[in-house]
């Protein structure tokens, strides 16, 4: 009983000692709660913006399921295996969004890698004729849970974009932003169907613009990504990246990660290029690329400093072809391109992507640096195929055939050797070379100026050549 009295006394004593502090705590909490109501109410407006973005855009966002037929194996009583019949299996999934709709159908934008077959090396598969291969069945799951089969409209592996069609009229569509106006620090929301968990929205900021990762280089693609830390995971590919007004600023495309899941480095294809590609795929089922008739090379910060320009990488016109929009617009060999359409240019990938987003027949302003002066020029792009045909039609002299690599080269008075003929099933054709492209040099032989320079290559098993193709200069290794 004595111990109980001591404990009770101690409890009363402690209660008396702590009561003033508790009162102060209560007063501080009340003050904090009142301040939280004010500040939290202001921040709730930002939360409401995200709510509204979801309500505006979500009805246009879809899940995409690709399905394929596979043979069914059966075991015999004697231990053998034979295949009889087939079954449908789901191969992959991704995201997309409705960007156009009419009285008969609605059209969905997504990534090519979502709806075309890819091998274990993440390369697009081709059939015997060199055409890319799709899946036997593509199912679209709408935001309200309805499912419907889709058909292909067209694709562009160079931009990793594809358009699908579903027989449902006037589904809710999206609106485009001007991706050239996107700035680092802008809030963005990534929408899609990641990892099979269903529709999800994640938010973040634009971390960088005009970023290149090299992922599309094997197909001669265009890279000028919008980088974001908004979570993009497997399954998000093809979904929209939107600004806080609900406008599409890009198409979520790929991530950089050591784990295969998001670590804050996500990349989206800019809306201006997506819109341009989408228009062509709707109208023609393929993209008619614009061309101005130049080959360009990237120069380093050290080189630009020597020239008297700011210490950043830049693009120099290695060659301006005669009788082309570039020549007609007053561009010359050696010009440094500072901007295209008012957008500053800092690298070859950015230069190519800006030109790719231009429209055939519409004038484009360029600013170039030449001999210490800044000059304004304008060009009117034509179809790139027209320029290629002109190049291929040029009468070449002193031709040499590299039969093992599937091409023929000739000298036409221009830099390097022009490809005058190519076997689409040959090695050069398989890596994307075409008639009209040029080989400037071979790493061990040196500059290729005459057919005689290239003759030693006919006996080689492997070559590493410098290529001029579609406005860019790069090195390419071919091994037979």
HUWO-V383712 format. One line per field, one symbol per residue. ss: DSSP state (2 for helix, 1 for strand, 0 for the rest). burial: + if it has 24 or more other C-alpha atoms within 12 Angstrom, else -. A space follows every 10 residues. Layout:
# HUWO-V383712
ss->???
burial->???
This chain:
# HUWO-V383712
ss->0222222222 2222222222 2222222222 2222222222 2222222222 2222222222 1111111111 1111100000 1111111111 1111111111 1000011111 0222210100 0001010000 0101001111 1000001111 1111110000 1111110000 0000110022 2000001111 1102220001 1111111111 1000002220 0000111100 0000000001 1100001111 1111100000 0000011111 2222222222 2222000001 1001111110 2222222000 0001111111 0000222200 0000011111 0011000222 2222220000 0011111111 0011111111 0112222222 2220001111 1122201111 1000001111 1100002222 0000000111 1100011000 2222222220 0111111110 0111111110
burial->---------- ---------- ---------- ---------- ---------+ --++-+++++ +++++++--- ---------- ---------- ++++++++++ +---++++++ +++++++--- ---++----- -+++++++++ +++----+++ ++++++++++ ++++++-+-- +++++++-++ -+---+++++ ++++---+++ ++++++++++ +++-++++++ ++++++++++ ++++++++++ ++++++++++ ++++++---- -+-+++++++ ++++++++++ ++---+++++ +++++++++- ---+--+-+- --++++++++ +--++++-++ ++++++++++ +-++++++++ ++++++++++ ---+++++++ -----+++++ ++++++++-- ++-+-+--++ ++++++++++ ++-+++++++ +++--+++++ ++++++++++ ++-----+++ +-+++-+--- --++++++++ ++++-+-+--
